[in-house]
Amino acid sequence: MSLLRVELSGFPIAWRRPYNRGLIDVYVNGILSSFLMANFTITELAREFDITPRAIRFYEDQGLISPRREGTGGRVRIYGPRDRTRLKLTLRGKRLGLTLSEIKDLVDMYESPQDSAAQLERFLAVLAQHRESLEQQREDIEVTLAEIAAHEEKCRRMLAAPPADRKPAAPASRARRAA
């Protein structure tokens, strides 16, 4: 990324830093201020959110973000604040374990001029459904862990038993033939 530098009377007043997290630094009267940039490249968004450009293109293919295209044949993607916000919401939804279709429905809902109470109720319904699924998974995991603990305890008891009380292991050749 090229370093953008703006000078006034020979003094630098603004520039974009490499790995800038989408910020531009501006010096006015010796005071440093950082502002969110209006447009972003795919590389800038990838760095900011610690994801790959390929993941961003995937979200674009899924209709979650829609950058404008510039350059020859529209090969350069330019992401605006709307795309950045939608990407941020998408990544939050993924961390919550929501599906991409659930995320898309929720993100699209926030862009519509509908009543926010209906939007919040829909979001609560999605969260409740997801919570129920996670609680079932937790219950399944607890059952599996209890089974593992029982097998571990049985193995420990067998190892602690005197050698005369242990059953002899099957010879390796017989075990192979049985399989």
Order of alpha helices (4+ residues) and beta strands (2+ residues): beta-beta-beta-beta-alpha-alpha-beta-beta-alpha-alpha-alpha-alpha
